[in-house]
Amino acid sequence: METKKAFTLNSDNISNTFQKTIDWIQETKVSITSKTGKVYIKLPFIIAFVIPLLVPFALIVGIIFALAFSINITFERHDNKENRIQQDEINSY
């Protein structure tokens, strides 16, 4: 039996997808830590994304340091659902 799925593309879908992407970028942090748990750098995702674009050499050096010194690069995301629910309630009035 064939299943058909339809997706309607309208301004609400586009703006919701764009807003979810922006929220994800704002909620994500990049941490560089040692194996013992010492945090060396903690940056917002957007800054950690832009630095290698502007200075590609920094990306290569970061990869070499991560491999040579057993450094962990972690992407952390703190979801503020309560805050988002309150904002949705405020916006609905």
Jmol script that loads the backbone (N, CA, C; Angstrom):
load data "model"
ATOM      1  N   MET A   1       0.835  -1.173   0.000  1.00  0.00           N
ATOM      2  CA  MET A   1       0.000   0.000   0.000  1.00  0.00           C
ATOM      3  C   MET A   1       0.886   1.245   0.000  1.00  0.00           C
ATOM      4  N   GLU A   2       0.578   2.179  -0.844  1.00  0.00           N
ATOM      5  CA  GLU A   2       1.368   3.388  -0.988  1.00  0.00           C
ATOM      6  C   GLU A   2       0.866   4.465  -0.021  1.00  0.00           C
ATOM      7  N   THR A   3       1.802   5.128   0.621  1.00  0.00           N
ATOM      8  CA  THR A   3       1.450   6.212   1.526  1.00  0.00           C
ATOM      9  C   THR A   3       1.891   7.527   0.910  1.00  0.00           C
ATOM     10  N   LYS A   4       1.010   8.466   0.939  1.00  0.00           N
ATOM     11  CA  LYS A   4       1.321   9.767   0.356  1.00  0.00           C
ATOM     12  C   LYS A   4       1.383  10.805   1.475  1.00  0.00           C
ATOM     13  N   LYS A   5       2.473  11.569   1.511  1.00  0.00           N
ATOM     14  CA  LYS A   5       2.622  12.639   2.480  1.00  0.00           C
ATOM     15  C   LYS A   5       2.704  13.948   1.720  1.00  0.00           C
ATOM     16  N   ALA A   6       1.957  14.895   2.187  1.00  0.00           N
ATOM     17  CA  ALA A   6       1.947  16.215   1.554  1.00  0.00           C
ATOM     18  C   ALA A   6       2.443  17.245   2.557  1.00  0.00           C
ATOM     19  N   PHE A   7       3.219  18.173   2.068  1.00  0.00           N
ATOM     20  CA  PHE A   7       3.719  19.258   2.896  1.00  0.00           C
ATOM     21  C   PHE A   7       3.363  20.574   2.223  1.00  0.00           C
ATOM     22  N   THR A   8       2.648  21.391   2.949  1.00  0.00           N
ATOM     23  CA  THR A   8       2.234  22.680   2.410  1.00  0.00           C
ATOM     24  C   THR A   8       3.261  23.731   2.809  1.00  0.00           C
ATOM     25  N   LEU A   9       3.765  24.422   1.838  1.00  0.00           N
ATOM     26  CA  LEU A   9       4.746  25.470   2.086  1.00  0.00           C
ATOM     27  C   LEU A   9       4.040  26.813   2.072  1.00  0.00           C
ATOM     28  N   ASN A  10       4.030  27.449   3.246  1.00  0.00           N
ATOM     29  CA  ASN A  10       3.436  28.773   3.342  1.00  0.00           C
ATOM     30  C   ASN A  10       4.286  29.641   4.262  1.00  0.00           C
ATOM     31  N   SER A  11       3.878  30.864   4.456  1.00  0.00           N
ATOM     32  CA  SER A  11       4.687  31.798   5.242  1.00  0.00           C
ATOM     33  C   SER A  11       4.823  31.349   6.698  1.00  0.00           C
ATOM     34  N   ASP A  12       3.803  30.723   7.264  1.00  0.00           N
ATOM     35  CA  ASP A  12       3.894  30.240   8.645  1.00  0.00           C
ATOM     36  C   ASP A  12       4.947  29.152   8.784  1.00  0.00           C
ATOM     37  N   ASN A  13       4.966  28.186   7.869  1.00  0.00           N
ATOM     38  CA  ASN A  13       5.961  27.117   7.922  1.00  0.00           C
ATOM     39  C   ASN A  13       7.376  27.665   7.771  1.00  0.00           C
ATOM     40  N   ILE A  14       7.546  28.600   6.854  1.00  0.00           N
ATOM     41  CA  ILE A  14       8.876  29.164   6.622  1.00  0.00           C
ATOM     42  C   ILE A  14       9.346  29.954   7.833  1.00  0.00           C
ATOM     43  N   SER A  15       8.483  30.795   8.388  1.00  0.00           N
ATOM     44  CA  SER A  15       8.890  31.595   9.543  1.00  0.00           C
ATOM     45  C   SER A  15       9.113  30.725  10.778  1.00  0.00           C
ATOM     46  N   ASN A  16       8.310  29.665  10.971  1.00  0.00           N
ATOM     47  CA  ASN A  16       8.519  28.762  12.105  1.00  0.00           C
ATOM     48  C   ASN A  16       9.841  28.019  11.977  1.00  0.00           C
ATOM     49  N   THR A  17      10.169  27.558  10.787  1.00  0.00           N
ATOM     50  CA  THR A  17      11.440  26.865  10.574  1.00  0.00           C
ATOM     51  C   THR A  17      12.610  27.798  10.805  1.00  0.00           C
ATOM     52  N   PHE A  18      12.503  29.018  10.302  1.00  0.00           N
ATOM     53  CA  PHE A  18      13.553  30.005  10.504  1.00  0.00           C
ATOM     54  C   PHE A  18      13.722  30.314  11.990  1.00  0.00           C
ATOM     55  N   GLN A  19      12.619  30.476  12.721  1.00  0.00           N
ATOM     56  CA  GLN A  19      12.680  30.767  14.155  1.00  0.00           C
ATOM     57  C   GLN A  19      13.279  29.599  14.934  1.00  0.00           C
ATOM     58  N   LYS A  20      12.922  28.372  14.584  1.00  0.00           N
ATOM     59  CA  LYS A  20      13.494  27.204  15.256  1.00  0.00           C
ATOM     60  C   LYS A  20      14.996  27.111  15.025  1.00  0.00           C
ATOM     61  N   THR A  21      15.441  27.448  13.821  1.00  0.00           N
ATOM     62  CA  THR A  21      16.869  27.435  13.519  1.00  0.00           C
ATOM     63  C   THR A  21      17.603  28.488  14.335  1.00  0.00           C
ATOM     64  N   ILE A  22      17.051  29.674  14.411  1.00  0.00           N
ATOM     65  CA  ILE A  22      17.661  30.746  15.207  1.00  0.00           C
ATOM     66  C   ILE A  22      17.697  30.354  16.683  1.00  0.00           C
ATOM     67  N   ASP A  23      16.613  29.775  17.190  1.00  0.00           N
ATOM     68  CA  ASP A  23      16.585  29.324  18.587  1.00  0.00           C
ATOM     69  C   ASP A  23      17.650  28.270  18.840  1.00  0.00           C
ATOM     70  N   TRP A  24      17.803  27.324  17.915  1.00  0.00           N
ATOM     71  CA  TRP A  24      18.808  26.273  18.081  1.00  0.00           C
ATOM     72  C   TRP A  24      20.208  26.872  18.135  1.00  0.00           C
ATOM     73  N   ILE A  25      20.479  27.825  17.268  1.00  0.00           N
ATOM     74  CA  ILE A  25      21.805  28.467  17.238  1.00  0.00           C
ATOM     75  C   ILE A  25      22.049  29.226  18.541  1.00  0.00           C
ATOM     76  N   GLN A  26      21.044  29.907  19.053  1.00  0.00           N
ATOM     77  CA  GLN A  26      21.210  30.679  20.281  1.00  0.00           C
ATOM     78  C   GLN A  26      21.354  29.791  21.513  1.00  0.00           C
ATOM     79  N   GLU A  27      20.740  28.623  21.506  1.00  0.00           N
ATOM     80  CA  GLU A  27      20.760  27.740  22.669  1.00  0.00           C
ATOM     81  C   GLU A  27      21.983  26.829  22.713  1.00  0.00           C
ATOM     82  N   THR A  28      22.740  26.752  21.630  1.00  0.00           N
ATOM     83  CA  THR A  28      23.860  25.829  21.554  1.00  0.00           C
ATOM     84  C   THR A  28      25.159  26.534  21.917  1.00  0.00           C
ATOM     85  N   LYS A  29      25.956  25.883  22.766  1.00  0.00           N
ATOM     86  CA  LYS A  29      27.267  26.369  23.165  1.00  0.00           C
ATOM     87  C   LYS A  29      28.306  25.312  22.799  1.00  0.00           C
ATOM     88  N   VAL A  30      29.521  25.757  22.508  1.00  0.00           N
ATOM     89  CA  VAL A  30      30.628  24.855  22.199  1.00  0.00           C
ATOM     90  C   VAL A  30      31.627  24.953  23.338  1.00  0.00           C
ATOM     91  N   SER A  31      31.969  23.818  23.928  1.00  0.00           N
ATOM     92  CA  SER A  31      32.929  23.773  25.023  1.00  0.00           C
ATOM     93  C   SER A  31      34.142  22.966  24.600  1.00  0.00           C
ATOM     94  N   ILE A  32      35.306  23.464  24.951  1.00  0.00           N
ATOM     95  CA  ILE A  32      36.553  22.734  24.725  1.00  0.00           C
ATOM     96  C   ILE A  32      37.103  22.406  26.104  1.00  0.00           C
ATOM     97  N   THR A  33      37.165  21.101  26.412  1.00  0.00           N
ATOM     98  CA  THR A  33      37.568  20.658  27.741  1.00  0.00           C
ATOM     99  C   THR A  33      38.658  19.607  27.645  1.00  0.00           C
ATOM    100  N   SER A  34      39.366  19.422  28.765  1.00  0.00           N
ATOM    101  CA  SER A  34      40.364  18.363  28.847  1.00  0.00           C
ATOM    102  C   SER A  34      39.674  17.088  29.303  1.00  0.00           C
ATOM    103  N   LYS A  35      40.411  15.995  29.299  1.00  0.00           N
ATOM    104  CA  LYS A  35      39.832  14.720  29.765  1.00  0.00           C
ATOM    105  C   LYS A  35      39.489  14.771  31.245  1.00  0.00           C
ATOM    106  N   THR A  36      40.200  15.617  32.002  1.00  0.00           N
ATOM    107  CA  THR A  36      39.931  15.722  33.436  1.00  0.00           C
ATOM    108  C   THR A  36      38.715  16.583  33.731  1.00  0.00           C
ATOM    109  N   GLY A  37      38.186  17.264  32.722  1.00  0.00           N
ATOM    110  CA  GLY A  37      36.992  18.071  32.897  1.00  0.00           C
ATOM    111  C   GLY A  37      37.254  19.560  32.994  1.00  0.00           C
ATOM    112  N   LYS A  38      38.498  19.970  32.886  1.00  0.00           N
ATOM    113  CA  LYS A  38      38.825  21.401  32.947  1.00  0.00           C
ATOM    114  C   LYS A  38      38.350  22.074  31.658  1.00  0.00           C
ATOM    115  N   VAL A  39      37.554  23.140  31.812  1.00  0.00           N
ATOM    116  CA  VAL A  39      37.011  23.852  30.658  1.00  0.00           C
ATOM    117  C   VAL A  39      38.023  24.911  30.222  1.00  0.00           C
ATOM    118  N   TYR A  40      38.473  24.809  28.967  1.00  0.00           N
ATOM    119  CA  TYR A  40      39.396  25.794  28.417  1.00  0.00           C
ATOM    120  C   TYR A  40      38.644  26.954  27.772  1.00  0.00           C
ATOM    121  N   ILE A  41      37.679  26.649  26.948  1.00  0.00           N
ATOM    122  CA  ILE A  41      36.921  27.674  26.234  1.00  0.00           C
ATOM    123  C   ILE A  41      35.459  27.242  26.176  1.00  0.00           C
ATOM    124  N   LYS A  42      34.564  28.205  26.371  1.00  0.00           N
ATOM    125  CA  LYS A  42      33.134  27.967  26.200  1.00  0.00           C
ATOM    126  C   LYS A  42      32.587  29.140  25.396  1.00  0.00           C
ATOM    127  N   LEU A  43      32.147  28.861  24.184  1.00  0.00           N
ATOM    128  CA  LEU A  43      31.700  29.896  23.264  1.00  0.00           C
ATOM    129  C   LEU A  43      30.283  29.611  22.773  1.00  0.00           C
ATOM    130  N   PRO A  44      29.546  30.664  22.417  1.00  0.00           N
ATOM    131  CA  PRO A  44      28.284  30.439  21.708  1.00  0.00           C
ATOM    132  C   PRO A  44      28.570  29.796  20.350  1.00  0.00           C
ATOM    133  N   PHE A  45      27.629  29.007  19.878  1.00  0.00           N
ATOM    134  CA  PHE A  45      27.821  28.269  18.635  1.00  0.00           C
ATOM    135  C   PHE A  45      28.129  29.184  17.452  1.00  0.00           C
ATOM    136  N   ILE A  46      27.453  30.315  17.364  1.00  0.00           N
ATOM    137  CA  ILE A  46      27.631  31.191  16.210  1.00  0.00           C
ATOM    138  C   ILE A  46      29.064  31.713  16.136  1.00  0.00           C
ATOM    139  N   ILE A  47      29.660  32.028  17.275  1.00  0.00           N
ATOM    140  CA  ILE A  47      31.045  32.502  17.282  1.00  0.00           C
ATOM    141  C   ILE A  47      31.985  31.360  16.918  1.00  0.00           C
ATOM    142  N   ALA A  48      31.731  30.173  17.463  1.00  0.00           N
ATOM    143  CA  ALA A  48      32.564  29.020  17.139  1.00  0.00           C
ATOM    144  C   ALA A  48      32.428  28.628  15.671  1.00  0.00           C
ATOM    145  N   PHE A  49      31.340  28.964  15.041  1.00  0.00           N
ATOM    146  CA  PHE A  49      31.131  28.672  13.625  1.00  0.00           C
ATOM    147  C   PHE A  49      31.805  29.716  12.734  1.00  0.00           C
ATOM    148  N   VAL A  50      31.774  30.968  13.163  1.00  0.00           N
ATOM    149  CA  VAL A  50      32.308  32.060  12.349  1.00  0.00           C
ATOM    150  C   VAL A  50      33.837  32.092  12.374  1.00  0.00           C
ATOM    151  N   ILE A  51      34.452  31.773  13.505  1.00  0.00           N
ATOM    152  CA  ILE A  51      35.918  31.837  13.614  1.00  0.00           C
ATOM    153  C   ILE A  51      36.609  30.983  12.548  1.00  0.00           C
ATOM    154  N   PRO A  52      36.248  29.703  12.368  1.00  0.00           N
ATOM    155  CA  PRO A  52      36.921  28.928  11.304  1.00  0.00           C
ATOM    156  C   PRO A  52      36.628  29.445   9.897  1.00  0.00           C
ATOM    157  N   LEU A  53      35.483  30.092   9.705  1.00  0.00           N
ATOM    158  CA  LEU A  53      35.201  30.660   8.389  1.00  0.00           C
ATOM    159  C   LEU A  53      36.116  31.846   8.088  1.00  0.00           C
ATOM    160  N   LEU A  54      36.343  32.661   9.107  1.00  0.00           N
ATOM    161  CA  LEU A  54      37.200  33.827   8.917  1.00  0.00           C
ATOM    162  C   LEU A  54      38.678  33.477   8.946  1.00  0.00           C
ATOM    163  N   VAL A  55      39.046  32.524   9.799  1.00  0.00           N
ATOM    164  CA  VAL A  55      40.445  32.121   9.955  1.00  0.00           C
ATOM    165  C   VAL A  55      40.523  30.594   9.823  1.00  0.00           C
ATOM    166  N   PRO A  56      40.589  30.070   8.598  1.00  0.00           N
ATOM    167  CA  PRO A  56      40.610  28.616   8.417  1.00  0.00           C
ATOM    168  C   PRO A  56      41.796  27.941   9.122  1.00  0.00           C
ATOM    169  N   PHE A  57      42.879  28.672   9.279  1.00  0.00           N
ATOM    170  CA  PHE A  57      44.042  28.127   9.975  1.00  0.00           C
ATOM    171  C   PHE A  57      43.685  27.753  11.423  1.00  0.00           C
ATOM    172  N   ALA A  58      42.772  28.504  12.050  1.00  0.00           N
ATOM    173  CA  ALA A  58      42.346  28.212  13.419  1.00  0.00           C
ATOM    174  C   ALA A  58      41.666  26.844  13.501  1.00  0.00           C
ATOM    175  N   LEU A  59      40.914  26.480  12.479  1.00  0.00           N
ATOM    176  CA  LEU A  59      40.265  25.169  12.454  1.00  0.00           C
ATOM    177  C   LEU A  59      41.300  24.052  12.398  1.00  0.00           C
ATOM    178  N   ILE A  60      42.304  24.215  11.574  1.00  0.00           N
ATOM    179  CA  ILE A  60      43.357  23.198  11.443  1.00  0.00           C
ATOM    180  C   ILE A  60      44.129  23.065  12.752  1.00  0.00           C
ATOM    181  N   VAL A  61      44.482  24.194  13.363  1.00  0.00           N
ATOM    182  CA  VAL A  61      45.200  24.165  14.645  1.00  0.00           C
ATOM    183  C   VAL A  61      44.333  23.521  15.717  1.00  0.00           C
ATOM    184  N   GLY A  62      43.033  23.830  15.730  1.00  0.00           N
ATOM    185  CA  GLY A  62      42.131  23.233  16.711  1.00  0.00           C
ATOM    186  C   GLY A  62      42.029  21.725  16.577  1.00  0.00           C
ATOM    187  N   ILE A  63      41.972  21.248  15.358  1.00  0.00           N
ATOM    188  CA  ILE A  63      41.914  19.798  15.125  1.00  0.00           C
ATOM    189  C   ILE A  63      43.207  19.125  15.578  1.00  0.00           C
ATOM    190  N   ILE A  64      44.341  19.737  15.277  1.00  0.00           N
ATOM    191  CA  ILE A  64      45.629  19.168  15.701  1.00  0.00           C
ATOM    192  C   ILE A  64      45.718  19.124  17.216  1.00  0.00           C
ATOM    193  N   PHE A  65      45.329  20.217  17.897  1.00  0.00           N
ATOM    194  CA  PHE A  65      45.345  20.219  19.365  1.00  0.00           C
ATOM    195  C   PHE A  65      44.402  19.164  19.932  1.00  0.00           C
ATOM    196  N   ALA A  66      43.230  19.005  19.338  1.00  0.00           N
ATOM    197  CA  ALA A  66      42.263  18.020  19.832  1.00  0.00           C
ATOM    198  C   ALA A  66      42.818  16.604  19.717  1.00  0.00           C
ATOM    199  N   LEU A  67      43.507  16.318  18.616  1.00  0.00           N
ATOM    200  CA  LEU A  67      44.070  14.982  18.434  1.00  0.00           C
ATOM    201  C   LEU A  67      45.316  14.767  19.290  1.00  0.00           C
ATOM    202  N   ALA A  68      46.158  15.773  19.389  1.00  0.00           N
ATOM    203  CA  ALA A  68      47.426  15.617  20.098  1.00  0.00           C
ATOM    204  C   ALA A  68      47.267  15.600  21.614  1.00  0.00           C
ATOM    205  N   PHE A  69      46.370  16.401  22.141  1.00  0.00           N
ATOM    206  CA  PHE A  69      46.270  16.543  23.592  1.00  0.00           C
ATOM    207  C   PHE A  69      44.992  15.959  24.180  1.00  0.00           C
ATOM    208  N   SER A  70      44.296  15.141  23.428  1.00  0.00           N
ATOM    209  CA  SER A  70      43.054  14.499  23.893  1.00  0.00           C
ATOM    210  C   SER A  70      42.061  15.514  24.448  1.00  0.00           C
ATOM    211  N   ILE A  71      41.814  16.528  23.681  1.00  0.00           N
ATOM    212  CA  ILE A  71      40.861  17.559  24.071  1.00  0.00           C
ATOM    213  C   ILE A  71      39.487  17.178  23.533  1.00  0.00           C
ATOM    214  N   ASN A  72      38.468  17.400  24.353  1.00  0.00           N
ATOM    215  CA  ASN A  72      37.090  17.111  23.956  1.00  0.00           C
ATOM    216  C   ASN A  72      36.417  18.389  23.483  1.00  0.00           C
ATOM    217  N   ILE A  73      35.737  18.308  22.358  1.00  0.00           N
ATOM    218  CA  ILE A  73      34.940  19.416  21.853  1.00  0.00           C
ATOM    219  C   ILE A  73      33.485  18.981  21.977  1.00  0.00           C
ATOM    220  N   THR A  74      32.722  19.720  22.769  1.00  0.00           N
ATOM    221  CA  THR A  74      31.358  19.340  23.099  1.00  0.00           C
ATOM    222  C   THR A  74      30.380  20.422  22.665  1.00  0.00           C
ATOM    223  N   PHE A  75      29.286  20.004  22.060  1.00  0.00           N
ATOM    224  CA  PHE A  75      28.192  20.911  21.718  1.00  0.00           C
ATOM    225  C   PHE A  75      27.104  20.709  22.761  1.00  0.00           C
ATOM    226  N   GLU A  76      26.823  21.752  23.528  1.00  0.00           N
ATOM    227  CA  GLU A  76      25.821  21.682  24.585  1.00  0.00           C
ATOM    228  C   GLU A  76      24.628  22.532  24.191  1.00  0.00           C
ATOM    229  N   ARG A  77      23.462  22.010  24.435  1.00  0.00           N
ATOM    230  CA  ARG A  77      22.253  22.759  24.117  1.00  0.00           C
ATOM    231  C   ARG A  77      21.352  22.783  25.336  1.00  0.00           C
ATOM    232  N   HIS A  78      21.044  23.973  25.799  1.00  0.00           N
ATOM    233  CA  HIS A  78      20.144  24.148  26.927  1.00  0.00           C
ATOM    234  C   HIS A  78      18.826  24.657  26.387  1.00  0.00           C
ATOM    235  N   ASP A  79      17.819  23.808  26.443  1.00  0.00           N
ATOM    236  CA  ASP A  79      16.518  24.138  25.884  1.00  0.00           C
ATOM    237  C   ASP A  79      15.684  24.836  26.951  1.00  0.00           C
ATOM    238  N   ASN A  80      15.285  26.051  26.675  1.00  0.00           N
ATOM    239  CA  ASN A  80      14.472  26.824  27.606  1.00  0.00           C
ATOM    240  C   ASN A  80      13.008  26.730  27.211  1.00  0.00           C
ATOM    241  N   LYS A  81      12.423  25.548  27.358  1.00  0.00           N
ATOM    242  CA  LYS A  81      11.031  25.351  26.950  1.00  0.00           C
ATOM    243  C   LYS A  81      10.075  26.174  27.800  1.00  0.00           C
ATOM    244  N   GLU A  82      10.367  26.307  29.099  1.00  0.00           N
ATOM    245  CA  GLU A  82       9.484  27.093  29.956  1.00  0.00           C
ATOM    246  C   GLU A  82       9.463  28.536  29.482  1.00  0.00           C
ATOM    247  N   ASN A  83      10.627  29.072  29.160  1.00  0.00           N
ATOM    248  CA  ASN A  83      10.720  30.444  28.675  1.00  0.00           C
ATOM    249  C   ASN A  83       9.974  30.591  27.354  1.00  0.00           C
ATOM    250  N   ARG A  84      10.107  29.606  26.483  1.00  0.00           N
ATOM    251  CA  ARG A  84       9.447  29.656  25.183  1.00  0.00           C
ATOM    252  C   ARG A  84       7.934  29.595  25.355  1.00  0.00           C
ATOM    253  N   ILE A  85       7.437  28.780  26.288  1.00  0.00           N
ATOM    254  CA  ILE A  85       6.005  28.675  26.528  1.00  0.00           C
ATOM    255  C   ILE A  85       5.482  30.011  27.048  1.00  0.00           C
ATOM    256  N   GLN A  86       6.204  30.651  27.959  1.00  0.00           N
ATOM    257  CA  GLN A  86       5.779  31.939  28.475  1.00  0.00           C
ATOM    258  C   GLN A  86       5.759  32.981  27.356  1.00  0.00           C
ATOM    259  N   GLN A  87       6.749  32.973  26.479  1.00  0.00           N
ATOM    260  CA  GLN A  87       6.781  33.917  25.369  1.00  0.00           C
ATOM    261  C   GLN A  87       5.597  33.682  24.438  1.00  0.00           C
ATOM    262  N   ASP A  88       5.252  32.419  24.187  1.00  0.00           N
ATOM    263  CA  ASP A  88       4.112  32.108  23.319  1.00  0.00           C
ATOM    264  C   ASP A  88       2.804  32.618  23.948  1.00  0.00           C
ATOM    265  N   GLU A  89       2.681  32.481  25.277  1.00  0.00           N
ATOM    266  CA  GLU A  89       1.497  32.967  25.950  1.00  0.00           C
ATOM    267  C   GLU A  89       1.407  34.487  25.859  1.00  0.00           C
ATOM    268  N   ILE A  90       2.526  35.173  26.015  1.00  0.00           N
ATOM    269  CA  ILE A  90       2.542  36.635  25.927  1.00  0.00           C
ATOM    270  C   ILE A  90       2.186  37.070  24.515  1.00  0.00           C
ATOM    271  N   ASN A  91       2.736  36.380  23.518  1.00  0.00           N
ATOM    272  CA  ASN A  91       2.476  36.740  22.135  1.00  0.00           C
ATOM    273  C   ASN A  91       1.031  36.491  21.722  1.00  0.00           C
ATOM    274  N   SER A  92       0.358  35.560  22.391  1.00  0.00           N
ATOM    275  CA  SER A  92      -1.018  35.234  22.003  1.00  0.00           C
ATOM    276  C   SER A  92      -2.022  36.269  22.471  1.00  0.00           C
ATOM    277  N   TYR A  93      -1.627  37.133  23.410  1.00  0.00           N
ATOM    278  CA  TYR A  93      -2.566  38.154  23.923  1.00  0.00           C
ATOM    279  C   TYR A  93      -2.621  39.345  23.044  1.00  0.00           C
TER     280      TYR A  93
END
end "model"
wireframe off; spacefill off
backbone 0.3
color backbone group
